């Protein structure tokens, strides 16, 4: 804060907009670098994936680990949930864990 300059509503708004602009710029650079090869390695090693959206399953919890069964060349991953197979797009996978 600069002494002698009134700190009014316009100044507060400008600071908030500037901070939101930086957050937006940061979010633009966040990328998920998950590839089909990563999914294949995960399947071979018995790993799990975490996805935000599962096709045909609207009540998905992104914190529940999913077991991938197969992946095709377009990036569609088939996962097994309680004996039922669902599809997940590669872009909807947040993280992968395997040993």
Number of C-alpha atoms within 10 A of each C-alpha: 6 6 6 6 8 10 11 8 8 9 12 11 11 11 11 10 12 12 12 12 12 11 11 11 11 10 10 9 8 8 9 12 11 16 11 16 12 14 26 18 14 20 18 13 12 14 18 20 22 20 21 16 19 20 12 10 11 8 8 13 13 16 11 12 16 18 19 25 19 15 20 11 8 9 16 17 24 21 21 14 12 7 7 8 13 17 19 22 17 19 16 17 20 17 14 17 14 14 8
